[in-house]
Structure formats: C-alpha cells, structure tokens
C-alpha cells in the first residue's frame, strides 16, 4: 500500500523549505505558498509579471550555499518569515513591507561570479515553479533509497526540493504513471519527469557540493528524480494518506 510520507513547501524559490503535516491542494495551482516568491537576478530577461524559466532567477544550481537555508512561516501570516543558515545570523523579515531585507541577507551567500540578486517577485497561487504550468512535484522514496544504495551513503531528501514523497512502491515506477493518482481528497495528473541540475549535488546542511547526484542518475540513462504533476481536483491531503495509483506497475 502506498502512502504519503512527507509534505514540503518552499515559499521562496531556491531559498528555504518547510515540512508540513497536512495541506489543502487546489486545482490548477501550486501547493499553497510554495514558490510564492522568487528572487530575480540582475541579468534577468523577464519583468517578473508572468512566468519565466529558472535562468532568470537566483537558484541553488548557481549559488549552492542557498541550499543550506531553512525557513519557518505561519500560513496565517505568510509574509512573516524566519530564515536560518549556518553562516548567517537568523533573519526575521516581512516580505510585503521590506523585500529588500531578503536580498541583503542572501547577498553574502551568492557566488560572486554570477549575477547579483535584484528583485523579489510573486505570481500568487500560480507559484514561480520551474514548469510553465502550476505544478506540484512528487517523489518516490523507493527510488531515492535505490539511489542511496547505489551511492553507498545516505542522501538527504531535501536535496531534491520535492513537495510530496510517497512510500510503499517499487523504485522508478513513478516514471510510468499516466493516469491520475488520488491522495486524500485530491487528484493529481502526472505530467513529466523532473530533470535534475547541480543544486542536488549540494549538502542541505552545509551548502557545500559533496555528491555527484547527476552522475548517479545518468547511470540509469537519464538525469531525472521525481515527477511534476498538475492538480485536477483539490482537497486536503495529510501524512499517511493512502495513495491510489490506478496504473502503477
């Protein structure tokens, strides 16, 4: 029996994460408050009013130290955020009143050879996802464990920045799903695999690159971990919910 093992939200694209026990999903929207904000860099070719690809943003693939940021927020006051990092003082900020405080706080964590952070943007419930549609990412813990066995060491699931993790399946079966899946009261349509970048090579505790996750994946003939889904029917989901997979192998 497959169950929902983890729920993660990432309120700022590439910056911080928060573990949840339950959440309400909505049709054609990102996981609530996930990628609500993103930081555009000084060389961006977008204006921040509509979706743009990740090349326009400050991301962990270019700035690995960002991967060690943790985040806490109250969904009743999502604009009030607490950030922590092993190399930075804790930061409490109001994203609505002073977004510049975020830019100033992450500035010391930036790769000096890359464009600097310039502007905080938001696309509301659509989310600043890596996809050109509002997506919720889903991973299979069995696939993750298979990669750990291949690597010969533990791999922190936070490296993948996936929203929903399922357990109780065989490895790699998620790439074969085509029909909608049900989690709690919600239904999600699998869309495509998630092609991985250098962000996943970084230790989320230290912000240092220490594992060639991409080479591990390429041994399987691809560079994918997890899948993107689109919410067809909204509803509440919670840890340990049973997952219905009508065409899982």
N, C-alpha and C positions, 0 to 999 in steps of 0.2 A: 504493500500500500504506500503510495506516495503522499507525502505531507509537506506543508510549508514550514521550513526550518528557520529562516531568517528573513527579516524585512529591513532594508536600509534605505535611508533617504540622504540625498546630497544637496542641501539647499543652495550651495554656491558651486557652480561648475568647477570641478578640479580642486575645490578647496573645502576640506572637511567632510564629515559624514556623521550620521546619527542612526543608532539602532532603534527599531520600533517593535512593539508587541502586536499592534493592530493598526489598520488604516482603512479609510474608505476610498475606493477607487471610483473614478468617473469616466464615462465613455468618451473616447477621443481626447483624452487628457493624459499628461504625465502623472506619475504618482504624486499626490498632493505635496506641494512645497519642494519637490525635487527639481534641481536645476532651476530654481525660481530666479536666481541671479547668475550672471556671468561677468567676468572681467575682460573687456576688450583691450587689446594692446595698441600701442602707438602706430603700428603699421597696418592696422585692420583696414580692409577694403569694404566694410559694411557700416551702416549708420546705426545699427542697434534697434531698429524699429520692426524688422522682420527677421525670420530665421536666417542664419548664415552658418557655414560649416566651421568646424573647430579650428581651422587655420587662422581665424580672426581673433581667437581668444587666448588668454593666459591658461596653459594646460600643463598637466603633470609630465607629458612626454617631453616638453621643452624645459620645464622647471621642476625637476624631481623633488626638491625639498618641500614643495607644496603637498606631496603625498603624506607627509607626517602630521598634517593639521587635523585636529579633532574639533568638532563643533557641537554645541548644545543650543537648543532653541525650544521655546514653548509655542506649540501651534496656535495658541490663543493670541500670542503676540509674536508672530513670525519675524517681524522686523528687528526684534531684540535678540542679538546673537552673542554667544561667548565662544571665542576661539582659543585654542591652546596649541603650542608647538614646542618641542624640546629645546629649540634655540631662540625662542621669543618669549617675552613676558605675556601673560594671559591678557586677552583683549575682550572687553565688553563694548559692543557698538550698536548703534541704531542705524540700520541700513536705510531707512527712509530719510532720517534727518541729516546723517553725515556719512554718506558712502565713501567719501574721500579717506575716512579713517581706515577703511579696509585696504585701500590702495597703499596707504602709508605703512600699514602693518606688514603687508606681504612684500613690500619693496626689498628688504634685506634678504629675502628668500629667493629672489629672482636670479636667474642665470644672466650675468652681465652682458653676454654676447647675443642676447635675444631682445626683441622689442619690449619696452617697459610697459607696465600696466597703465592704462589711460582713462578708462571709463567703466562704471558699473551699469549694466543694462538688465532689464527684465522683460520677459514675454508672457508673464502671468501664468495661468494654468497650463498653457501650451508647453512651457518648460523650454529651456535652452538645451535641448537634447542634441546628441550627435547625429540624429536622424532628421530628415526633412519632414517628418510627421511626429506627432506626440507619442513617444514610446515609453514602455515600461520594460526594463531588462530583467531577464530571468536566467538563472544558472542552475546547473545540476551538480550537487555535492559529490555524487559518484564520479563524475568527470574530473572534478577538482582533485579528489583523492587519487584517481588514476595518475594524474599529473604529478602529485606529491610522490607517489611510488616511483615514478619514472625519474624524478629529480633526486630521490634518496634523501629528502629533507622536508620538513613542514613548509607549507606555503600559506600565508595569511590570505583569507578570502577577501580582505579589504583591498588587496591589490587590484581586484577586478572591478570595483565600484559598481557592482550589480545590485539591483533593487530587491529582487526576490530570489531566494535559494530554496530549491526543493530537494527532498531526500527520499530514499526508498526506491530508487530506479537503478537501471544498469548504466554504465558510463556511455557517453556520447549519443544516447538515443534522442536527445533533445533536437539534434540537427535533422531528424527525420520527421518531426511533427509538422503536420499541415492543417489539421482540423483544429477548431477552437478547444481550449482547455478551460476547465472550471476550477476556481479556487474560491472557497467560501461562496458568497453570493455573486461573485464576479465571473465574467467570461472574457478570456483573452485570446486573440488570434496571433499565433506565431507568424512572424514576417520574414526574418532573415538572421543569419549568424552575425555575431559581433567580431569583427576583425580587430585584433589587438595591436597596441602600439607600445612604445618604450616606457610609458607610465607604469606598466605592470612589472617592469624589471626592478622597481624601487621598493624598498622595505618601508611599510607604512608606519613603523615605529621610529625610524631614524631619518627617513628622507634620503637615504643613500641607495644607489643602484647596487644590487648584490646578487641577482639571479637572472640568468638569461631565459626568461619565460618564453620568449619568442622562438628561440631555437628548440625548446621542448615541444612547442605546438607544431612547429614546422616538420618535426619527425612524423607527424600524423598527416602530412600533406596539405596543411593549411595553417592559418595563424588565428584561429577562432576560439573563443571561450565565451559561452553563453549565447543567448538569442535575444533579439528585440521582439517584443510583442506589442500589439495595439489593443486597448481595452474596448471590447464590443459592448459589454453590459457592465455597468458599475455596480458596486456593492461593497460591503465590509469584508475584509479579509483579516485573518489573525493567525498567529503562530499555531502550528499543529493542525490547521485546517487540512482536511483531506483534499487531494487534487485528483480530478477526473481527467484522464488522458485517453480520449476515445480511440486514437490510432497509434498509441505508444507501442514500441516493439518490446 
